[in-house]
Amino acid sequence: MGRYTDSVCRLCRRQGDKLFLKGTRCQTDKCAVARRPFPPGQHGKLRKKESDYGLQVAEKQKVKRMYGVLERQFRNYFRKASLAKGVTGTILLQSLERRLDNVVFRLSFASSRSSARQLVKHSRISVNGKNVNIPSFAVKVGDKVEVRSREGLRKIVKDTLELLKDRPVPKWIKRDNENFKGEILALPERSDIEYTVNENAIVELYSK
């Protein structure tokens, strides 16, 4: 499966917003968006008015890049959300939030979603006592997510937790710092997703 391998900071600059793809760097003065708040490229500083369609595509790209999913995956998430009962945009974001790699990131066991994805893919994370190496695995209420009990691995995660001690844990997840565990208390609500996302623009885009 193809993956974006260029500088992820270019993605943030292209969106004009922080996507938190570089972990703690995004919260410092070294953040590329803070230092160069314009799109990359020779004509990046030449701002042009976007059409409604352009804004809708940009919003879709923003969410895709934030959660690290490809176009086909994203379309599948949208299709399932559109068939489910409820508000399509909210269900779409809820499904993305329930991804195991996102939950590991939200628990601050990893500084970025890409790092969390590596932990999952390398079988460093278990769900309800069973190893799960699928980043897109959808957690459900009552699931217990845990870092495997390897001394070297847990030391790295402990250092990450200390580094990210000021990053809040969403209310739908409970974290046990001592045992490197997390429990899913409820499904995420729209208010739990604090990122600036216009999900209605994505729904309009795919509804054409």
N, C-alpha and C positions, 0 to 999 in steps of 0.2 A: 504494500500500500504506500502511495506517495505521501511525502511529508514536506512541509516548507522547511528549507535548510538555510535560507539567507538570514540576515540579521533581523531578529524579531522586533527590535526597536523601530525599524522602518515601518512595520505594520502599525504600530501605535501612532507614529507621525502621520502616516497616510490617513488614519482614521481621525486624527486631530484630538485624540483622547487617550488616556492611560488604559491599557488593557491588562496591566499587571502580569506581563509575560516574563519579566526578569526578576521576579521575587522581590527581595528587599531593595534592590537598586531603584525600583520604581518609586520608592518613598524617600529618595535622597535627591540632592542637587545634581547628581550625575544622570538623572533621568533624561533621555533624549527629547521627550516632549517638552520638558521644562527648559532645556537648553536651546532647542530649535523647534519652536512651536509652529512649524509649517511643513507641508508634505515634502518628502525627499525628491531629489531630482533637480535638473537644471532650472526648471520653471516652477519649482515648488512654491516660491513666494508670490507668484501671480495667481491671486485668488479669483475664482470664477463662480458665478451663480449656478448652483446645481438644480436640475429639474426634479420634479417629484419622483420620477422613476429613479434618478440617480441617488436621491436621498434614501429611497427604499432599499436599493442594492447596497448602499454603504452601510445601512443598519444591519442588513443580513450578514454582510462580511464582518462587521464588528463582532456580532455574537458568535459567528463561526470561529473567528480567530481567538476570541476570549476563551472559549471552551475547547479549542483545539480539535474541532471536527471537520471532516471533509464535506464536499457538496452533497454526495450521495447520502452520507449519514444524516446530514442536516435535513435533507428532503424527507427521509424516512421518519425523523422525529416530527417534522411538520405534518406529514400525512397521518401519523397516529394521533397527533394532537387534534387535528381537524375532525377525526372520526369519534373522538371521545366527547363525553358530555361536559359542558362547561365552556369557559372562555378560551378559545384556541390559543391566543398569545400567552396567556398565563400558564396553560398546561404545557406549552412548548418549553418555556423557561423552567418550569417545575421539573420536566423530564431531564433537562440538561443539568440541573442542580443535583439530581439524584444519581448521576454518574459516579461510580466509585472513585475515579481519579479526582473528581471535583470535591467529593466528601473528604478525601485524604488531605487535599489542599485546604479545605475549610477548617479542618481540625488542626491546621498548622503543623502537620507532620512533614510537610514539604513546603518550600518557600514559593513554589510556582506550580501551576497545573502540569506543566511539562515534566517537572521533577516528580510530581505525584504519579504521573503516568508511568514513569520509569520504575518507581517502587512497585506499582501494581503489576506491570508486565514482567518484572523479575521475581515475582512470587514472594514479595516481602510483606504482603498484606493478607490478612485472613478475614473472612466474614463468617460469623457464628462458628468459629473454630476450624473452618475449612479454607484452604488456600484458594484465592481467586486471582487469576492473572489476566482478567479481561477489564480494561479501563472503562468500557461502556456499561459494565454490570450495573443494573439499577437496584439501589438499596430500597428497602421498604421499612415501614415502621416496626421497631423492635429489633432490627438487625444490629449486631455488635461488630464493629470494625476495629481490628487490632494490628499493631505492628508485631511481626514475628519476633519471638524471644531469642534474638541473637545479640550478644553483648556489643559487638562492634556497631551493628546497625542501630541498636537502641541508643547508643552514645551519640551517633550522628543526629538522630531524631531529637534527642534531648537538647543538643546544642541548637537545633533549629527552633525548638519550642522556646528556648531562652531568648533567641534572637528575635522571635516574633511574638514575644509576650504581650505586646500592646495590640496585636491584631485580635479583634473580637471574634468569638465563636458564635455563629447564628443560633437563635433560640431553639431551632428544631433539632439541634444536635447537642448532646452532652459529652464533654470530654473528661477523661480520667488521666491526668498528667502522670501520676505515679506508675500506672500500669500500661500507659501508651495505648489506651482504648478510647473508643467513641461509641455512643449509642444513638440510634435514630429515634427521636422522641415523637416526631410528627412529620408530615409531609411539608415541604417548604411552601410558604405563602408568598404572594407577590411582594408584600412589604419586606420580606426577608432578603430580597435581591436588591441590594442597595446601589448597584451599578446603574448608570444612566442609560437605559435601553428603551427604545420605542418599539415594542413588540407589535403594535398595531400596523406599523409601516411594513413589517415582514409579512404579516397576514395579508395586507393589501397586495403586496408584491406577488405572492404565490396564488392569490385568488383571481389573478387576471387570466 
